[in-house]
């Protein structure tokens, strides 16, 4: 199928927030997320003829973003961890995070990447099982079982009493 520039531009408009949101989740930096999103769209444009089913474009784009992120991590040889203090002190305006939101984020950080990524894609980016399976190159059943396992782990982590890292920062303000 021939994908026109107009069709591709529509995809960019439709999915830019999604890809940026995922990239920001991974990098914790607005600049890095913008660069990663731009690189993913560039690679998608170059390989647009490889998309077999336009109904799967969202998963296809997320898969390309994931590949770009993996390449970036390999090039830098280390993952830059971003603390909540840094995220909250970025210059852009951001609503104050509730204690529950911070606890959820910290609990998500404790999950293995293979469980965390499907959760983020499903609950925070509204991808379907099928789109996640396409993006992660996994069978749908595997996506469903990883989500179930992640929900179970999150439930256990959220029930356990924890100290929030941010509380120390909030006390010093």
MARVEXTI-650610 format. One record per atom (N, C-alpha, C, CB): x, y, z. Coordinates in steps of 0.02 Angstrom, whole numbers, plus 50000, padded with zeros to 5 digits. Glycine has a CB too. Layout:
BEGIN
XYZ ...
END
This chain:
BEGIN
500424994050000 500005000050000 500445006250000 499535000050061 500255010949959 500615017249955 500345022050008 500555020349884 500775024550051 500575029250104 500785036250084 500875027150173 500305040550074 500445047350051 500735051550108 499805050750024 501055056950089 501315061650140 500745064550181 501715067350105 500175065750149 499605068450185 499355063550238 499035070150136 499325057150220 499115051950267 499605051550325 499045045050232 500255051750309 500755051350362 500715057450408 501465050950331 500615063450379 500535069450420 499935068950467 500465075650375 499395065950443 498815064850486 498995060250544 498235061750445 499395055150531 499615050650585 500035054350636 500015044750557 500475058650612 500895062550658 500455066750704 501385067150619 499965070250674 499515074450714 499115070250764 499035078250668 498895064450741 498475060150782 498855056850839 498145054950739 499485055050828 499845050850877 500455054250910 500075044750843 500555060650895 501135064050924 501115064351000 501175071150896 500535065951028 500475066251102 500605059451133 499775068851122 500345054251102 500445047451127 501185045751129 500065042351082 501525046751073 502245045051071 502645049351118 502515045751000 502485055851120 502845060151167 502735057951239 502625067451157 502115056251256 501965054051324 502365047851344 501225052551330 502405043151299 502795037051312 503535038751318 502685031751256 503775042851271 504495044751272 504655048551336 504665049151211 504205052851358 504325056651420 504335051851480 503795062051429 503885046951478 503865042051532 504535038451537 503295036951520 504815036751479 505455033151479 506045037551497 505575030151410 506055043751473 506655047951481 506625052651541 506765051951419 506025054851559 505955059651613 506175066651594 506345057351672 506315067751531 506555074251508 506155076451447 507315073851491 505915082551449 505525085151393 505955085351329 505265092251408 506555087651334 507005088151276 507145081251247 507655091651296 507335076551290 507475069751265 506865066551235 507745065451323 506285067751265 505665064851239 505495067851170 505085066151288 505605074351162 505485077451097 505945074651044 505575085051102 506585073851062 507065071051014 506895063850996 507775071351043 506715059951046 506535052951035 505905052350991 506425049351102 505415056551005 504805056550965 504945058550893 504285061350995 505355063550884 505535065850817 505905060350779 505965072250820 506375057050812 506745051650781 506285045950761 507305049150828 505815044350804 505345038950788 504925040650727 504875037550849 504685046750722 504285048650664 504715048750601 503975055550675 505335050750607 505795050650550 505895043550525 506475053850568 506035038950572 506125031950552 505475028950525 506365027850612 504915030850553 504265028450528 504155030850457 503695030750575 504315037150445 504215039850377 504645036050327 504395047350376 505265034850346 505725031350301 505495024150287 506425031250331 505175021050337 504975014050328 504225013150321 505225009950388 503875018450302 503145018150299 502885012850251 502875024850278 503275011050201 503055005850154 503034998950187 503525005650093 503344998150245 503354991650279 502714990350320 503954991150325 502304995550329 501674994750367 501184990950324 501385001650388 500984985150347 500534980850308 499794982350320 500674973550325 499624984750379 498924985850396 498864992750430 498654980250443 498554997450396 498515004250423 498095004550487 498205008950371 497694999450500 497314999050563 497774998150622 496794993350560 498384995750610 498864994450664 499394999950669 499204987750653 499255005850641 499755011150639 499985013250709 499485017150602 499535013650758 499725015950825 500235011250856 499105016450870 500105004750853 500574999850880 501234999850842 500274992950878 501185000750777 501785001050734 502215006950754 501585001550659 501915012750765 502295018650785 502605017850854 501835024850784 502225014850901 502495013750968 503085008850964 501945010951015 503035003850921 503584999050912 504215002550886 503374993550863 504115007150839 504685010950813 504985015450868 504475015350752 504545018550907 504785022650963 505185018451012 504195026050999 504935012551027 505285008051072 505975006151045 504875001651084 506005004850980 506645003150948 507125009150952 506525001050873 506875015050938 507295021150943 507555022051014 506895027350921 507125020851063 507325021551133 507865016351149 506725020651180 507785010251126 508295005051138 508955007051107 508054998251110 508935009751046 509545011951012 509885017451052 509395014350941 509495022151076 509775027751115 510095025151179 509225032851131 509755020651213 510035017751275 510675014051262 509525013151308 510695010351207 511315006651190 511885011551176 511205002051130 511725016951140 512255021851123 512535025251185 511975027151075 512105026851232 512335030351292 512605025551344 511765034451322 512465018951335 512715013651379 512445013951450 513465013851381 512015018651464 511715018851530 511055022551527 512185022151581 510615020651569 509965023951572 509995029451623 509395018851589 509825035351603 509825041051649 509205040551692 509855047851611 509295039551756 508735039351802 508555046451823 508895034951865 507935047851825 507705054551844 507325053951909 507255057651788 507535057851958 507195057752022 506555061852019 507655060352078 506105060652066 505495064652069 505665071952082 505025061952123 506185073252121 506375080152134 506515083752068 506985080452180 506895080352024 507065083451960 506445084451918 507575079251922 506005079451916 505395079951875 504955085651900 505015073351876 504905086451965 504475091651992 504775098551985 504325090152065 505425098951977 505755105451971 505895107551900 506395105352010 505645103751850 505735105851781 505355112451771 505485100451731 505605116651728 505315123351721 504605123551695 505745127351677 504385118551659 503705118951632 503185118451688 503585113351580 502605121051676 502085120751727 501805113651729 501525125951713 501675111351788 501425104551797 500985104551859 502005099351803 500415101251855 500005100851915 500365097051970 499315097651900 500225098752032 500525095352088 500285088152090 500365098952154 500745083652101 500575076552103 500305074752172 501185072152086 499795070752174 499525068452237 499965063052266 498795065952229 499885061552329 500275056252361 500125049552327 500115055852436 499495048452308 499315042252274 499665041652206 498565041752264 499695047152169 500025047052104 500775045652112 499915053752067 501075048552162 501785047352174 501905040152195 502055052252229 501475037552238 501535030552260 501455025852201 501015028952315 500975027352157 500875023252097 501495023352053 500255025552057 501765029352042 502365029952000 502955026152030 502545037451991 503035026652095 503585023052128 503465015552124 503655025352200 502845013352130 502695006252124 502825003852053 501965004952145 502635007752004 502775005951935 503525005251922 502475011251887 503915009651953 504635009351945 504935002851972 504965015251979 504574999652019 504824993452049 504674987352005 504514992452117 504224988151957 504064982551912 504624981551862 503404983751876 504704975351840 505174974051785 504914977451723 505264966351774 505364979451679 505174983051618 504664979051577 505804984451575 504724972451575 504264968451534 503554968651561 504504961151531 503474970251625 502804971151654 502594978551654 502784968351725 503064982951666 502914990151671 502684992951603 503524994051696 503024991251549 502874994151484 502154992651461 503364991551433 501914986451465 501214985351446 500724989351490 501044977951451 500864990151554 500434994051598 500405001351574 500674993751671 500975004151561 501005011151538 500635011951472 501735013551531 500745007351426 500425007851360 499665006851365 500725002651313 499445002351409 498735000851414 498355006151455 498634994051447 498605007751513 498245012251558 498385019651548 498395010451629 498985021351530 499165028451524 499145030951452 499855029651553 499225026351404 499225028451334 498635025551294 499875026351301 498205021751328 497575019251299 497675014851236 497135024951282 498215011051233 498295006351178 497895000051193 499045004751167 497654996851141 497284990651149 497784984851157 496814989351088 497524979051177 497954973151181 498294971851114 497544966851203 497914972451062 498174971250994 498734976150977 497614971650942 498634982550993 499134987650978 499764986551019 498854994650990 499684984551081 500264983151124 500634977151097 500034981951198 500274971951078 500584965951051 500984967650988 500044960651034 500714971850945 501054973950884 501684977950902 500584978150840 501614982650948 502164987050967 502734983250999 501924992551014 502564978251041 503084974651078 503274968051045 502834973251148 502964966650988 503104960450950 502984954350995 503834960450924 502404954251027 502214948751072 501534946151053 502224951051146 501394939751069 500704937351060 500234940951108 500664929651071 499604941651088 499114945151130 499054941751198 498424945351094 499064935151199 499024931551262 499574933351311 499034924051249 500174934451285 500734936451327 500624943451355 501394936251286 500364947951313 500214954751336 499694954351393 499944959151278 499174950451383 498654949851434 498924946951499 498074945551407 499344941851494 499614938851555 500094943551590 499964932151539 500484947351553 500944952251584 500554957851618 501424955151531 500014959951587 499594965051619 499284962351684 499044967351572 499044956151681 498744953151742 499264952551797 498444946151726 499854950251780 500394949551829 500594956451857 501004946051798 500634961351813 500824968151835 500284971051881 500924972751774 499654970051864 499114972551908 499164969351977 498424971051877 499304962951979 499374959352043 499954962252082 499474951752031 500524963252050 501104965952084 500974973052108 501714965852037 500654977152066 500494984052086 500024984052146 500194987952028 499534979652145 499064979252201 499434977752266 498524973852187 499904973052262 500294971252322 500744976952343 500714964952308 501054980352295 501504985852311 501124991852340 501884988052249 500534993152314 500144998852337 499824997552405 499595000552286 499704991252422 499424989552487 499944990052541 499124982552486 500574988552524 501114988552574 501254995752595 501754985252545 501354996852660 501525003652682 502205005652655 501505004152759 502235011552625 502875013952598 502975021252617 502895013152520 503595023252619 503755030252630 503845033352561 504405031152674 503535038952551 503595042352487 504225046552486 502975046652472 504605045852432 505225049552425 505075057052426 505585047552361 504525059052397 504375066052389 504215069452456 503795066952342 503995065752505 503805068752568 504385072652599 503555063452615 504975070052592 505565073452618 505655080152583 506185069052610 505565080252518 505635086252479 505085091252498 505615084652404 504475088852505 503905093252521 504005096452589 503235089152520 504295092852636 504405095452704 504905101152703 504645089752751 505365101052655 505885106252653 505655112552616 506505103452621 505065112352585 504835118252547 504575123752590 504305116252498 
END
